[in-house]
Amino acid sequence: MATLGSLERAIMDVLWDARKPLLVREVLARLNKDRALAYTTVQTVAERLLKKGLLVRTPYRNAFRYAAVHSRDEHVTRLMLEALSASTDRLPVLARFAQSVEDADALALLEELQARRTGQRRSTT
């Protein structure tokens, strides 16, 4: 799973924030609050994201609505797991990660691991 380019990320952010499928023109309108992009540019990048498996599209009249396949959290989780799998020795990577995160994040991770160990389900949003 490759990292996203800046426009790919911006389109994904719009779709994640919308929490519903959007037409290219709707994505374009939200993106053009900060910059001037052409419709065809956004359409081309949306098609690229579709081919990468990050978006799905459904027909709507004479156009398509696009939506993210996974939530933002699921996408980031996949990126983290991919990065971890790049190491032949995971323990040092996990140790460095644990030492690098903010204290609040370390505590949240510890609580999540303890809940996993005891079989308790924790809520994720």
C-alpha positions as CSV (number, residue, x, y, z in Angstrom):
1,M,0.0,0.0,0.0
2,A,1.8,3.1,-1.2
3,T,1.6,6.4,0.5
4,L,-0.8,8.9,-1.0
5,G,0.1,11.9,-3.1
6,S,-1.1,15.3,-1.8
7,L,-4.2,15.5,-4.1
8,E,-5.0,11.8,-3.4
9,R,-4.9,12.5,0.3
10,A,-7.0,15.6,-0.1
11,I,-9.7,13.7,-2.0
12,M,-9.6,10.9,0.6
13,D,-9.9,13.5,3.4
14,V,-13.0,15.0,1.7
15,L,-14.6,11.6,1.3
16,W,-13.7,10.5,4.8
17,D,-15.1,13.8,6.3
18,A,-18.3,13.5,4.2
19,R,-19.1,10.1,5.5
20,K,-21.2,9.5,2.4
21,P,-20.6,8.9,-1.3
22,L,-20.0,12.1,-3.3
23,L,-20.0,13.1,-7.0
24,V,-16.7,14.4,-8.4
25,R,-18.3,17.8,-8.7
26,E,-19.1,17.7,-4.9
27,V,-15.5,16.7,-4.1
28,L,-14.3,19.4,-6.4
29,A,-16.4,22.1,-4.7
30,R,-15.0,21.2,-1.3
31,L,-11.4,21.1,-2.6
32,N,-11.7,24.4,-4.5
33,K,-12.3,26.2,-1.2
34,D,-8.5,26.0,-0.8
35,R,-7.2,25.8,-4.4
36,A,-8.3,25.9,-8.0
37,L,-8.6,22.4,-9.6
38,A,-10.1,21.3,-12.8
39,Y,-13.0,18.8,-12.8
40,T,-11.0,16.4,-15.0
41,T,-8.1,16.5,-12.6
42,V,-10.2,15.4,-9.6
43,Q,-11.9,12.8,-11.8
44,T,-8.6,11.3,-12.9
45,V,-7.3,11.1,-9.4
46,A,-10.5,9.6,-8.2
47,E,-10.2,6.9,-10.9
48,R,-6.6,6.3,-9.8
49,L,-7.8,5.8,-6.2
50,L,-10.5,3.4,-7.4
51,K,-7.9,1.3,-9.3
52,K,-5.7,1.3,-6.1
53,G,-8.7,-0.2,-4.2
54,L,-9.2,2.8,-2.0
55,L,-12.5,4.0,-3.4
56,V,-15.7,2.4,-4.7
57,R,-18.0,4.0,-7.1
58,T,-21.7,3.6,-7.7
59,P,-23.6,4.9,-10.8
60,Y,-25.8,8.0,-10.2
61,R,-27.7,9.4,-13.2
62,N,-24.9,10.0,-15.8
63,A,-22.1,10.2,-13.3
64,F,-20.6,8.2,-10.4
65,R,-20.6,8.7,-6.6
66,Y,-17.3,7.8,-4.9
67,A,-16.8,6.6,-1.4
68,A,-13.8,5.4,0.6
69,V,-13.6,1.6,1.0
70,H,-12.2,1.9,4.5
71,S,-12.5,4.5,7.2
72,R,-9.6,6.8,7.9
73,D,-8.7,4.8,11.0
74,E,-8.7,1.5,9.1
75,H,-6.6,3.0,6.4
76,V,-4.0,4.3,8.9
77,T,-4.0,0.9,10.6
78,R,-3.3,-0.8,7.3
79,L,-0.4,1.6,6.7
80,M,1.0,0.9,10.2
81,L,0.8,-2.9,9.7
82,E,2.4,-2.6,6.3
83,A,5.3,-0.6,7.8
84,L,5.7,-3.2,10.6
85,S,5.7,-6.1,8.2
86,A,8.6,-4.5,6.3
87,S,10.9,-5.5,9.2
88,T,12.3,-8.9,9.6
89,D,12.6,-8.4,13.4
90,R,9.4,-6.7,14.7
91,L,10.4,-6.5,18.3
92,P,12.9,-3.6,18.0
93,V,10.4,-1.7,15.7
94,L,7.6,-2.2,18.2
95,A,9.9,-1.1,21.1
96,R,11.0,2.1,19.2
97,F,7.4,2.8,18.4
98,A,6.4,2.4,22.1
99,Q,9.2,4.7,23.2
100,S,8.4,7.3,20.5
101,V,4.6,7.9,21.1
102,E,3.2,10.5,23.4
103,D,2.4,9.4,27.0
104,A,-1.3,9.6,26.4
105,D,-1.0,7.5,23.3
106,A,1.1,4.9,25.1
107,L,-1.5,4.7,27.9
108,A,-4.3,4.3,25.4
109,L,-2.3,1.5,23.6
110,L,-1.6,-0.2,26.9
111,E,-5.3,-0.1,27.9
112,E,-6.2,-1.5,24.5
113,L,-3.7,-4.3,24.8
114,Q,-5.0,-5.1,28.3
115,A,-8.6,-5.2,27.0
116,R,-7.5,-7.5,24.2
117,R,-5.8,-9.8,26.8
118,T,-8.9,-10.1,28.9
119,G,-11.2,-10.4,26.0
120,Q,-13.0,-7.2,26.7
121,R,-14.3,-5.2,23.8
122,R,-13.4,-1.5,23.7
123,S,-15.3,1.0,21.7
124,T,-13.5,2.4,18.7
125,T,-14.8,5.4,16.7
